[in-house]
Amino acid sequence: MNEPTPSYKKLYRSRRESMIAGVCGGIAEYFNIDPTWVRILFVLFFFAGGCALLAYVILWVLVPLRPA
């Protein structure tokens, strides 16, 4: 018998909603929300302690770009 493959989403950096590296756009596409809200959250977390910049760079390196 053929077992159905699990259906799941994969996180990619966005090619369409990219301002710097597409990280915020990719997160917004994954959660199906407006990229502006994700960018605002990143800015707020940046000014709240600076951890957002480190998280952004790590995601930039680890998350692959969406295939064309």
Predicted model as a PDB file, atoms N, CA, C, CB and O in Angstrom, pLDDT in the B-factor column:
MODEL        1                                                                  
ATOM      1  N   MET A   1       0.825  -1.187   0.000  1.00 60.00           N  
ATOM      2  CA  MET A   1       0.000   0.000   0.000  1.00 60.00           C  
ATOM      3  C   MET A   1       0.870   1.251   0.000  1.00 60.00           C  
ATOM      4  CB  MET A   1      -0.939  -0.002   1.203  1.00 60.00           C  
ATOM      5  O   MET A   1       1.936   1.293   0.615  1.00 60.00           O  
ATOM      6  N   ASN A   2       0.401   2.233  -0.684  1.00 70.00           N  
ATOM      7  CA  ASN A   2       1.097   3.507  -0.703  1.00 70.00           C  
ATOM      8  C   ASN A   2       0.622   4.364   0.456  1.00 70.00           C  
ATOM      9  CB  ASN A   2       0.880   4.231  -2.040  1.00 70.00           C  
ATOM     10  O   ASN A   2      -0.573   4.611   0.617  1.00 70.00           O  
ATOM     11  N   GLU A   3       1.575   4.814   1.259  1.00 70.00           N  
ATOM     12  CA  GLU A   3       1.236   5.708   2.361  1.00 70.00           C  
ATOM     13  C   GLU A   3       1.271   7.138   1.854  1.00 70.00           C  
ATOM     14  CB  GLU A   3       2.207   5.521   3.563  1.00 70.00           C  
ATOM     15  O   GLU A   3       2.187   7.516   1.123  1.00 70.00           O  
ATOM     16  N   PRO A   4       0.290   7.932   2.234  1.00 70.00           N  
ATOM     17  CA  PRO A   4       0.304   9.325   1.777  1.00 70.00           C  
ATOM     18  C   PRO A   4       1.474  10.077   2.409  1.00 70.00           C  
ATOM     19  CB  PRO A   4      -1.035  10.027   2.119  1.00 70.00           C  
ATOM     20  O   PRO A   4       1.783   9.910   3.589  1.00 70.00           O  
ATOM     21  N   THR A   5       2.104  10.896   1.600  1.00 69.00           N  
ATOM     22  CA  THR A   5       3.214  11.688   2.123  1.00 69.00           C  
ATOM     23  C   THR A   5       2.644  12.847   2.930  1.00 69.00           C  
ATOM     24  CB  THR A   5       4.134  12.208   0.971  1.00 69.00           C  
ATOM     25  O   THR A   5       1.636  13.439   2.545  1.00 69.00           O  
ATOM     26  N   PRO A   6       3.282  13.168   4.038  1.00 67.00           N  
ATOM     27  CA  PRO A   6       2.762  14.269   4.844  1.00 67.00           C  
ATOM     28  C   PRO A   6       2.886  15.590   4.108  1.00 67.00           C  
ATOM     29  CB  PRO A   6       3.493  14.346   6.179  1.00 67.00           C  
ATOM     30  O   PRO A   6       3.896  15.867   3.461  1.00 67.00           O  
ATOM     31  N   SER A   7       1.860  16.387   4.214  1.00 78.00           N  
ATOM     32  CA  SER A   7       1.850  17.689   3.567  1.00 78.00           C  
ATOM     33  C   SER A   7       2.311  18.727   4.594  1.00 78.00           C  
ATOM     34  CB  SER A   7       0.424  18.035   3.000  1.00 78.00           C  
ATOM     35  O   SER A   7       1.678  18.901   5.636  1.00 78.00           O  
ATOM     36  N   TYR A   8       3.396  19.403   4.300  1.00 82.00           N  
ATOM     37  CA  TYR A   8       3.909  20.422   5.204  1.00 82.00           C  
ATOM     38  C   TYR A   8       4.510  21.555   4.395  1.00 82.00           C  
ATOM     39  CB  TYR A   8       4.953  19.830   6.172  1.00 82.00           C  
ATOM     40  O   TYR A   8       4.909  21.388   3.243  1.00 82.00           O  
ATOM     41  N   LYS A   9       4.560  22.707   5.033  1.00 85.00           N  
ATOM     42  CA  LYS A   9       5.141  23.877   4.378  1.00 85.00           C  
ATOM     43  C   LYS A   9       6.611  23.955   4.732  1.00 85.00           C  
ATOM     44  CB  LYS A   9       4.405  25.179   4.791  1.00 85.00           C  
ATOM     45  O   LYS A   9       7.040  23.484   5.785  1.00 85.00           O  
ATOM     46  N   LYS A  10       7.370  24.551   3.843  1.00 88.00           N  
ATOM     47  CA  LYS A  10       8.794  24.743   4.076  1.00 88.00           C  
ATOM     48  C   LYS A  10       9.093  26.235   4.030  1.00 88.00           C  
ATOM     49  CB  LYS A  10       9.648  23.968   3.028  1.00 88.00           C  
ATOM     50  O   LYS A  10       8.551  26.966   3.201  1.00 88.00           O  
ATOM     51  N   LEU A  11       9.947  26.666   4.916  1.00 88.00           N  
ATOM     52  CA  LEU A  11      10.313  28.077   4.994  1.00 88.00           C  
ATOM     53  C   LEU A  11      11.405  28.389   3.980  1.00 88.00           C  
ATOM     54  CB  LEU A  11      10.778  28.444   6.418  1.00 88.00           C  
ATOM     55  O   LEU A  11      12.456  27.749   3.959  1.00 88.00           O  
ATOM     56  N   TYR A  12      11.136  29.383   3.143  1.00 89.00           N  
ATOM     57  CA  TYR A  12      12.101  29.880   2.161  1.00 89.00           C  
ATOM     58  C   TYR A  12      12.217  31.385   2.299  1.00 89.00           C  
ATOM     59  CB  TYR A  12      11.686  29.493   0.715  1.00 89.00           C  
ATOM     60  O   TYR A  12      11.299  32.038   2.798  1.00 89.00           O  
ATOM     61  N   ARG A  13      13.339  31.943   1.860  1.00 88.00           N  
ATOM     62  CA  ARG A  13      13.440  33.383   1.714  1.00 88.00           C  
ATOM     63  C   ARG A  13      12.685  33.768   0.447  1.00 88.00           C  
ATOM     64  CB  ARG A  13      14.935  33.854   1.660  1.00 88.00           C  
ATOM     65  O   ARG A  13      12.753  33.066  -0.562  1.00 88.00           O  
ATOM     66  N   SER A  14      11.984  34.860   0.504  1.00 87.00           N  
ATOM     67  CA  SER A  14      11.128  35.275  -0.603  1.00 87.00           C  
ATOM     68  C   SER A  14      11.923  35.948  -1.716  1.00 87.00           C  
ATOM     69  CB  SER A  14      10.048  36.216  -0.102  1.00 87.00           C  
ATOM     70  O   SER A  14      12.850  36.716  -1.458  1.00 87.00           O  
ATOM     71  N   ARG A  15      11.552  35.651  -2.938  1.00 85.00           N  
ATOM     72  CA  ARG A  15      12.108  36.362  -4.093  1.00 85.00           C  
ATOM     73  C   ARG A  15      11.224  37.562  -4.441  1.00 85.00           C  
ATOM     74  CB  ARG A  15      12.238  35.409  -5.316  1.00 85.00           C  
ATOM     75  O   ARG A  15      11.703  38.573  -4.956  1.00 85.00           O  
ATOM     76  N   ARG A  16       9.948  37.435  -4.155  1.00 86.00           N  
ATOM     77  CA  ARG A  16       8.973  38.451  -4.535  1.00 86.00           C  
ATOM     78  C   ARG A  16       8.917  39.595  -3.519  1.00 86.00           C  
ATOM     79  CB  ARG A  16       7.595  37.819  -4.682  1.00 86.00           C  
ATOM     80  O   ARG A  16       8.902  40.765  -3.903  1.00 86.00           O  
ATOM     81  N   GLU A  17       8.887  39.263  -2.233  1.00 82.00           N  
ATOM     82  CA  GLU A  17       8.756  40.251  -1.162  1.00 82.00           C  
ATOM     83  C   GLU A  17      10.100  40.465  -0.483  1.00 82.00           C  
ATOM     84  CB  GLU A  17       7.698  39.806  -0.130  1.00 82.00           C  
ATOM     85  O   GLU A  17      10.220  40.292   0.730  1.00 82.00           O  
ATOM     86  N   SER A  18      11.095  40.835  -1.245  1.00 81.00           N  
ATOM     87  CA  SER A  18      12.442  40.982  -0.718  1.00 81.00           C  
ATOM     88  C   SER A  18      12.846  42.447  -0.649  1.00 81.00           C  
ATOM     89  CB  SER A  18      13.434  40.204  -1.570  1.00 81.00           C  
ATOM     90  O   SER A  18      12.719  43.183  -1.628  1.00 81.00           O  
ATOM     91  N   MET A  19      13.339  42.869   0.532  1.00 83.00           N  
ATOM     92  CA  MET A  19      13.898  44.217   0.654  1.00 83.00           C  
ATOM     93  C   MET A  19      15.412  44.131   0.806  1.00 83.00           C  
ATOM     94  CB  MET A  19      13.272  44.970   1.858  1.00 83.00           C  
ATOM     95  O   MET A  19      16.148  44.869   0.150  1.00 83.00           O  
ATOM     96  N   ILE A  20      15.873  43.239   1.664  1.00 87.00           N  
ATOM     97  CA  ILE A  20      17.310  43.042   1.841  1.00 87.00           C  
ATOM     98  C   ILE A  20      17.674  41.631   1.382  1.00 87.00           C  
ATOM     99  CB  ILE A  20      17.732  43.272   3.329  1.00 87.00           C  
ATOM    100  O   ILE A  20      18.377  41.453   0.388  1.00 87.00           O  
ATOM    101  N   ALA A  21      17.189  40.637   2.116  1.00 88.00           N  
ATOM    102  CA  ALA A  21      17.532  39.253   1.773  1.00 88.00           C  
ATOM    103  C   ALA A  21      16.297  38.373   1.620  1.00 88.00           C  
ATOM    104  CB  ALA A  21      18.446  38.665   2.832  1.00 88.00           C  
ATOM    105  O   ALA A  21      16.424  37.188   1.312  1.00 88.00           O  
ATOM    106  N   GLY A  22      15.113  38.925   1.828  1.00 89.00           N  
ATOM    107  CA  GLY A  22      13.886  38.147   1.666  1.00 89.00           C  
ATOM    108  C   GLY A  22      13.479  37.359   2.891  1.00 89.00           C  
ATOM    109  O   GLY A  22      12.559  36.544   2.818  1.00 89.00           O  
ATOM    110  N   VAL A  23      14.149  37.582   4.032  1.00 91.00           N  
ATOM    111  CA  VAL A  23      13.839  36.819   5.242  1.00 91.00           C  
ATOM    112  C   VAL A  23      12.439  37.169   5.753  1.00 91.00           C  
ATOM    113  CB  VAL A  23      14.893  37.090   6.339  1.00 91.00           C  
ATOM    114  O   VAL A  23      11.625  36.275   5.983  1.00 91.00           O  
ATOM    115  N   CYS A  24      12.157  38.447   5.930  1.00 91.00           N  
ATOM    116  CA  CYS A  24      10.838  38.856   6.440  1.00 91.00           C  
ATOM    117  C   CYS A  24       9.733  38.472   5.461  1.00 91.00           C  
ATOM    118  CB  CYS A  24      10.806  40.377   6.700  1.00 91.00           C  
ATOM    119  O   CYS A  24       8.662  38.034   5.881  1.00 91.00           O  
ATOM    120  N   GLY A  25       9.976  38.628   4.175  1.00 91.00           N  
ATOM    121  CA  GLY A  25       8.995  38.233   3.169  1.00 91.00           C  
ATOM    122  C   GLY A  25       8.737  36.740   3.196  1.00 91.00           C  
ATOM    123  O   GLY A  25       7.597  36.304   3.036  1.00 91.00           O  
ATOM    124  N   GLY A  26       9.780  35.950   3.397  1.00 92.00           N  
ATOM    125  CA  GLY A  26       9.617  34.501   3.480  1.00 92.00           C  
ATOM    126  C   GLY A  26       8.833  34.080   4.707  1.00 92.00           C  
ATOM    127  O   GLY A  26       7.988  33.187   4.632  1.00 92.00           O  
ATOM    128  N   ILE A  27       9.108  34.720   5.846  1.00 92.00           N  
ATOM    129  CA  ILE A  27       8.351  34.416   7.066  1.00 92.00           C  
ATOM    130  C   ILE A  27       6.888  34.798   6.880  1.00 92.00           C  
ATOM    131  CB  ILE A  27       8.950  35.160   8.288  1.00 92.00           C  
ATOM    132  O   ILE A  27       5.994  34.069   7.310  1.00 92.00           O  
ATOM    133  N   ALA A  28       6.643  35.931   6.246  1.00 93.00           N  
ATOM    134  CA  ALA A  28       5.268  36.368   5.995  1.00 93.00           C  
ATOM    135  C   ALA A  28       4.540  35.400   5.066  1.00 93.00           C  
ATOM    136  CB  ALA A  28       5.257  37.778   5.395  1.00 93.00           C  
ATOM    137  O   ALA A  28       3.369  35.095   5.293  1.00 93.00           O  
ATOM    138  N   GLU A  29       5.208  34.917   4.029  1.00 92.00           N  
ATOM    139  CA  GLU A  29       4.585  33.940   3.131  1.00 92.00           C  
ATOM    140  C   GLU A  29       4.290  32.637   3.862  1.00 92.00           C  
ATOM    141  CB  GLU A  29       5.488  33.669   1.921  1.00 92.00           C  
ATOM    142  O   GLU A  29       3.254  32.014   3.628  1.00 92.00           O  
ATOM    143  N   TYR A  30       5.197  32.221   4.749  1.00 92.00           N  
ATOM    144  CA  TYR A  30       5.018  30.977   5.495  1.00 92.00           C  
ATOM    145  C   TYR A  30       3.779  31.060   6.390  1.00 92.00           C  
ATOM    146  CB  TYR A  30       6.271  30.672   6.341  1.00 92.00           C  
ATOM    147  O   TYR A  30       2.994  30.114   6.459  1.00 92.00           O  
ATOM    148  N   PHE A  31       3.608  32.198   7.077  1.00 93.00           N  
ATOM    149  CA  PHE A  31       2.469  32.361   7.985  1.00 93.00           C  
ATOM    150  C   PHE A  31       1.262  33.013   7.309  1.00 93.00           C  
ATOM    151  CB  PHE A  31       2.884  33.189   9.184  1.00 93.00           C  
ATOM    152  O   PHE A  31       0.234  33.224   7.952  1.00 93.00           O  
ATOM    153  N   ASN A  32       1.380  33.332   6.018  1.00 92.00           N  
ATOM    154  CA  ASN A  32       0.287  33.911   5.237  1.00 92.00           C  
ATOM    155  C   ASN A  32      -0.200  35.233   5.843  1.00 92.00           C  
ATOM    156  CB  ASN A  32      -0.878  32.917   5.143  1.00 92.00           C  
ATOM    157  O   ASN A  32      -1.397  35.438   6.043  1.00 92.00           O  
ATOM    158  N   ILE A  33       0.755  36.123   6.130  1.00 93.00           N  
ATOM    159  CA  ILE A  33       0.433  37.451   6.640  1.00 93.00           C  
ATOM    160  C   ILE A  33       1.159  38.493   5.800  1.00 93.00           C  
ATOM    161  CB  ILE A  33       0.816  37.584   8.141  1.00 93.00           C  
ATOM    162  O   ILE A  33       1.986  38.152   4.955  1.00 93.00           O  
ATOM    163  N   ASP A  34       0.853  39.745   6.033  1.00 93.00           N  
ATOM    164  CA  ASP A  34       1.477  40.847   5.307  1.00 93.00           C  
ATOM    165  C   ASP A  34       2.937  41.005   5.763  1.00 93.00           C  
ATOM    166  CB  ASP A  34       0.682  42.170   5.529  1.00 93.00           C  
ATOM    167  O   ASP A  34       3.200  41.041   6.965  1.00 93.00           O  
ATOM    168  N   PRO A  35       3.878  41.100   4.831  1.00 93.00           N  
ATOM    169  CA  PRO A  35       5.289  41.237   5.194  1.00 93.00           C  
ATOM    170  C   PRO A  35       5.588  42.495   6.010  1.00 93.00           C  
ATOM    171  CB  PRO A  35       6.130  41.243   3.948  1.00 93.00           C  
ATOM    172  O   PRO A  35       6.570  42.528   6.752  1.00 93.00           O  
ATOM    173  N   THR A  36       4.767  43.516   5.884  1.00 93.00           N  
ATOM    174  CA  THR A  36       4.980  44.743   6.645  1.00 93.00           C  
ATOM    175  C   THR A  36       4.937  44.474   8.139  1.00 93.00           C  
ATOM    176  CB  THR A  36       3.936  45.790   6.273  1.00 93.00           C  
ATOM    177  O   THR A  36       5.720  45.050   8.893  1.00 93.00           O  
ATOM    178  N   TRP A  37       4.032  43.605   8.578  1.00 95.00           N  
ATOM    179  CA  TRP A  37       3.922  43.283  10.006  1.00 95.00           C  
ATOM    180  C   TRP A  37       5.173  42.571  10.501  1.00 95.00           C  
ATOM    181  CB  TRP A  37       2.683  42.414  10.270  1.00 95.00           C  
ATOM    182  O   TRP A  37       5.632  42.834  11.612  1.00 95.00           O  
ATOM    183  N   VAL A  38       5.719  41.692   9.710  1.00 92.00           N  
ATOM    184  CA  VAL A  38       6.936  40.981  10.099  1.00 92.00           C  
ATOM    185  C   VAL A  38       8.097  41.964  10.180  1.00 92.00           C  
ATOM    186  CB  VAL A  38       7.256  39.839   9.098  1.00 92.00           C  
ATOM    187  O   VAL A  38       8.908  41.889  11.103  1.00 92.00           O  
ATOM    188  N   ARG A  39       8.183  42.879   9.229  1.00 92.00           N  
ATOM    189  CA  ARG A  39       9.259  43.876   9.245  1.00 92.00           C  
ATOM    190  C   ARG A  39       9.140  44.793  10.461  1.00 92.00           C  
ATOM    191  CB  ARG A  39       9.238  44.710   7.951  1.00 92.00           C  
ATOM    192  O   ARG A  39      10.145  45.138  11.082  1.00 92.00           O  
ATOM    193  N   ILE A  40       7.914  45.187  10.797  1.00 94.00           N  
ATOM    194  CA  ILE A  40       7.701  46.024  11.986  1.00 94.00           C  
ATOM    195  C   ILE A  40       8.137  45.283  13.245  1.00 94.00           C  
ATOM    196  CB  ILE A  40       6.215  46.442  12.100  1.00 94.00           C  
ATOM    197  O   ILE A  40       8.763  45.871  14.127  1.00 94.00           O  
ATOM    198  N   LEU A  41       7.810  43.992  13.334  1.00 92.00           N  
ATOM    199  CA  LEU A  41       8.235  43.203  14.489  1.00 92.00           C  
ATOM    200  C   LEU A  41       9.754  43.116  14.581  1.00 92.00           C  
ATOM    201  CB  LEU A  41       7.639  41.801  14.419  1.00 92.00           C  
ATOM    202  O   LEU A  41      10.313  43.230  15.672  1.00 92.00           O  
ATOM    203  N   PHE A  42      10.425  42.917  13.458  1.00 90.00           N  
ATOM    204  CA  PHE A  42      11.875  42.866  13.465  1.00 90.00           C  
ATOM    205  C   PHE A  42      12.466  44.190  13.935  1.00 90.00           C  
ATOM    206  CB  PHE A  42      12.399  42.515  12.077  1.00 90.00           C  
ATOM    207  O   PHE A  42      13.431  44.193  14.699  1.00 90.00           O  
ATOM    208  N   VAL A  43      11.911  45.304  13.498  1.00 91.00           N  
ATOM    209  CA  VAL A  43      12.412  46.616  13.924  1.00 91.00           C  
ATOM    210  C   VAL A  43      12.174  46.811  15.420  1.00 91.00           C  
ATOM    211  CB  VAL A  43      11.728  47.752  13.118  1.00 91.00           C  
ATOM    212  O   VAL A  43      13.060  47.292  16.127  1.00 91.00           O  
ATOM    213  N   LEU A  44      10.997  46.445  15.908  1.00 92.00           N  
ATOM    214  CA  LEU A  44      10.708  46.572  17.342  1.00 92.00           C  
ATOM    215  C   LEU A  44      11.655  45.720  18.174  1.00 92.00           C  
ATOM    216  CB  LEU A  44       9.258  46.171  17.633  1.00 92.00           C  
ATOM    217  O   LEU A  44      12.179  46.189  19.184  1.00 92.00           O  
ATOM    218  N   PHE A  45      11.881  44.476  17.764  1.00 89.00           N  
ATOM    219  CA  PHE A  45      12.808  43.618  18.496  1.00 89.00           C  
ATOM    220  C   PHE A  45      14.241  44.131  18.408  1.00 89.00           C  
ATOM    221  CB  PHE A  45      12.734  42.194  17.968  1.00 89.00           C  
ATOM    222  O   PHE A  45      15.024  43.955  19.342  1.00 89.00           O  
ATOM    223  N   PHE A  46      14.587  44.763  17.288  1.00 89.00           N  
ATOM    224  CA  PHE A  46      15.922  45.333  17.152  1.00 89.00           C  
ATOM    225  C   PHE A  46      16.139  46.436  18.179  1.00 89.00           C  
ATOM    226  CB  PHE A  46      16.134  45.877  15.735  1.00 89.00           C  
ATOM    227  O   PHE A  46      17.170  46.470  18.850  1.00 89.00           O  
ATOM    228  N   PHE A  47      15.164  47.339  18.303  1.00 91.00           N  
ATOM    229  CA  PHE A  47      15.303  48.441  19.246  1.00 91.00           C  
ATOM    230  C   PHE A  47      15.086  47.994  20.689  1.00 91.00           C  
ATOM    231  CB  PHE A  47      14.327  49.546  18.898  1.00 91.00           C  
ATOM    232  O   PHE A  47      15.507  48.688  21.614  1.00 91.00           O  
ATOM    233  N   ALA A  48      14.449  46.866  20.894  1.00 89.00           N  
ATOM    234  CA  ALA A  48      14.211  46.366  22.246  1.00 89.00           C  
ATOM    235  C   ALA A  48      15.441  45.678  22.832  1.00 89.00           C  
ATOM    236  CB  ALA A  48      13.040  45.402  22.243  1.00 89.00           C  
ATOM    237  O   ALA A  48      15.508  45.482  24.045  1.00 89.00           O  
ATOM    238  N   GLY A  49      16.391  45.317  22.022  1.00 83.00           N  
ATOM    239  CA  GLY A  49      17.559  44.653  22.583  1.00 83.00           C  
ATOM    240  C   GLY A  49      18.586  44.238  21.560  1.00 83.00           C  
ATOM    241  O   GLY A  49      19.680  43.804  21.922  1.00 83.00           O  
ATOM    242  N   GLY A  50      18.258  44.360  20.287  1.00 78.00           N  
ATOM    243  CA  GLY A  50      19.225  44.062  19.250  1.00 78.00           C  
ATOM    244  C   GLY A  50      19.284  42.614  18.806  1.00 78.00           C  
ATOM    245  O   GLY A  50      20.060  42.281  17.910  1.00 78.00           O  
ATOM    246  N   CYS A  51      18.487  41.745  19.406  1.00 84.00           N  
ATOM    247  CA  CYS A  51      18.553  40.324  19.034  1.00 84.00           C  
ATOM    248  C   CYS A  51      18.000  40.068  17.636  1.00 84.00           C  
ATOM    249  CB  CYS A  51      17.786  39.482  20.047  1.00 84.00           C  
ATOM    250  O   CYS A  51      18.311  39.045  17.026  1.00 84.00           O  
ATOM    251  N   ALA A  52      17.193  40.976  17.128  1.00 85.00           N  
ATOM    252  CA  ALA A  52      16.594  40.778  15.808  1.00 85.00           C  
ATOM    253  C   ALA A  52      17.643  40.807  14.698  1.00 85.00           C  
ATOM    254  CB  ALA A  52      15.536  41.845  15.548  1.00 85.00           C  
ATOM    255  O   ALA A  52      17.516  40.085  13.709  1.00 85.00           O  
ATOM    256  N   LEU A  53      18.658  41.621  14.853  1.00 86.00           N  
ATOM    257  CA  LEU A  53      19.703  41.690  13.829  1.00 86.00           C  
ATOM    258  C   LEU A  53      20.445  40.367  13.736  1.00 86.00           C  
ATOM    259  CB  LEU A  53      20.689  42.831  14.132  1.00 86.00           C  
ATOM    260  O   LEU A  53      20.702  39.875  12.637  1.00 86.00           O  
ATOM    261  N   LEU A  54      20.786  39.794  14.863  1.00 88.00           N  
ATOM    262  CA  LEU A  54      21.455  38.497  14.885  1.00 88.00           C  
ATOM    263  C   LEU A  54      20.551  37.410  14.307  1.00 88.00           C  
ATOM    264  CB  LEU A  54      21.872  38.135  16.317  1.00 88.00           C  
ATOM    265  O   LEU A  54      21.005  36.572  13.529  1.00 88.00           O  
ATOM    266  N   ALA A  55      19.271  37.424  14.686  1.00 88.00           N  
ATOM    267  CA  ALA A  55      18.321  36.436  14.164  1.00 88.00           C  
ATOM    268  C   ALA A  55      18.177  36.575  12.649  1.00 88.00           C  
ATOM    269  CB  ALA A  55      16.944  36.595  14.846  1.00 88.00           C  
ATOM    270  O   ALA A  55      18.104  35.573  11.938  1.00 88.00           O  
ATOM    271  N   TYR A  56      18.136  37.817  12.154  1.00 89.00           N  
ATOM    272  CA  TYR A  56      17.997  38.060  10.721  1.00 89.00           C  
ATOM    273  C   TYR A  56      19.187  37.491   9.956  1.00 89.00           C  
ATOM    274  CB  TYR A  56      17.858  39.561  10.441  1.00 89.00           C  
ATOM    275  O   TYR A  56      19.018  36.835   8.928  1.00 89.00           O  
ATOM    276  N   VAL A  57      20.385  37.745  10.461  1.00 91.00           N  
ATOM    277  CA  VAL A  57      21.589  37.258   9.791  1.00 91.00           C  
ATOM    278  C   VAL A  57      21.634  35.734   9.808  1.00 91.00           C  
ATOM    279  CB  VAL A  57      22.849  37.835  10.457  1.00 91.00           C  
ATOM    280  O   VAL A  57      22.005  35.116   8.810  1.00 91.00           O  
ATOM    281  N   ILE A  58      21.264  35.126  10.925  1.00 93.00           N  
ATOM    282  CA  ILE A  58      21.245  33.667  11.013  1.00 93.00           C  
ATOM    283  C   ILE A  58      20.234  33.084  10.029  1.00 93.00           C  
ATOM    284  CB  ILE A  58      20.914  33.216  12.446  1.00 93.00           C  
ATOM    285  O   ILE A  58      20.532  32.108   9.341  1.00 93.00           O  
ATOM    286  N   LEU A  59      19.040  33.678   9.959  1.00 91.00           N  
ATOM    287  CA  LEU A  59      18.034  33.193   9.010  1.00 91.00           C  
ATOM    288  C   LEU A  59      18.486  33.411   7.576  1.00 91.00           C  
ATOM    289  CB  LEU A  59      16.694  33.891   9.246  1.00 91.00           C  
ATOM    290  O   LEU A  59      18.207  32.581   6.711  1.00 91.00           O  
ATOM    291  N   TRP A  60      19.176  34.508   7.309  1.00 93.00           N  
ATOM    292  CA  TRP A  60      19.694  34.802   5.977  1.00 93.00           C  
ATOM    293  C   TRP A  60      20.647  33.696   5.519  1.00 93.00           C  
ATOM    294  CB  TRP A  60      20.411  36.170   5.964  1.00 93.00           C  
ATOM    295  O   TRP A  60      20.642  33.303   4.353  1.00 93.00           O  
ATOM    296  N   VAL A  61      21.457  33.203   6.445  1.00 94.00           N  
ATOM    297  CA  VAL A  61      22.431  32.180   6.117  1.00 94.00           C  
ATOM    298  C   VAL A  61      21.789  30.792   6.026  1.00 94.00           C  
ATOM    299  CB  VAL A  61      23.541  32.176   7.150  1.00 94.00           C  
ATOM    300  O   VAL A  61      22.130  30.012   5.138  1.00 94.00           O  
ATOM    301  N   LEU A  62      20.871  30.482   6.931  1.00 93.00           N  
ATOM    302  CA  LEU A  62      20.336  29.117   7.031  1.00 93.00           C  
ATOM    303  C   LEU A  62      19.136  28.820   6.137  1.00 93.00           C  
ATOM    304  CB  LEU A  62      19.952  28.850   8.432  1.00 93.00           C  
ATOM    305  O   LEU A  62      18.975  27.689   5.678  1.00 93.00           O  
ATOM    306  N   VAL A  63      18.302  29.807   5.888  1.00 90.00           N  
ATOM    307  CA  VAL A  63      17.069  29.571   5.121  1.00 90.00           C  
ATOM    308  C   VAL A  63      17.375  29.712   3.632  1.00 90.00           C  
ATOM    309  CB  VAL A  63      15.936  30.567   5.551  1.00 90.00           C  
ATOM    310  O   VAL A  63      17.914  30.733   3.204  1.00 90.00           O  
ATOM    311  N   PRO A  64      17.036  28.701   2.845  1.00 89.00           N  
ATOM    312  CA  PRO A  64      17.337  28.780   1.404  1.00 89.00           C  
ATOM    313  C   PRO A  64      16.400  29.737   0.666  1.00 89.00           C  
ATOM    314  CB  PRO A  64      17.246  27.391   0.774  1.00 89.00           C  
ATOM    315  O   PRO A  64      15.278  29.994   1.104  1.00 89.00           O  
ATOM    316  N   LEU A  65      16.876  30.246  -0.438  1.00 88.00           N  
ATOM    317  CA  LEU A  65      16.079  31.107  -1.312  1.00 88.00           C  
ATOM    318  C   LEU A  65      15.047  30.250  -2.045  1.00 88.00           C  
ATOM    319  CB  LEU A  65      16.988  31.876  -2.327  1.00 88.00           C  
ATOM    320  O   LEU A  65      15.347  29.138  -2.478  1.00 88.00           O  
ATOM    321  N   ARG A  66      13.835  30.777  -2.180  1.00 88.00           N  
ATOM    322  CA  ARG A  66      12.773  30.030  -2.860  1.00 88.00           C  
ATOM    323  C   ARG A  66      13.201  29.696  -4.275  1.00 88.00           C  
ATOM    324  CB  ARG A  66      11.456  30.832  -2.875  1.00 88.00           C  
ATOM    325  O   ARG A  66      13.680  30.569  -4.999  1.00 88.00           O  
ATOM    326  N   PRO A  67      13.033  28.437  -4.683  1.00 85.00           N  
ATOM    327  CA  PRO A  67      13.397  28.050  -6.062  1.00 85.00           C  
ATOM    328  C   PRO A  67      12.581  28.855  -7.091  1.00 85.00           C  
ATOM    329  CB  PRO A  67      13.166  26.520  -6.277  1.00 85.00           C  
ATOM    330  O   PRO A  67      11.416  29.184  -6.867  1.00 85.00           O  
ATOM    331  N   ALA A  68      13.211  29.148  -8.185  1.00 83.00           N  
ATOM    332  CA  ALA A  68      12.543  29.932  -9.236  1.00 83.00           C  
ATOM    333  C   ALA A  68      11.476  29.141  -9.937  1.00 83.00           C  
ATOM    334  CB  ALA A  68      13.545  30.425 -10.249  1.00 83.00           C  
ATOM    335  O   ALA A  68      10.822  29.656 -10.845  1.00 83.00           O  
TER     336      ALA A  68                                                      
ENDMDL                                                                          
END                                                                             
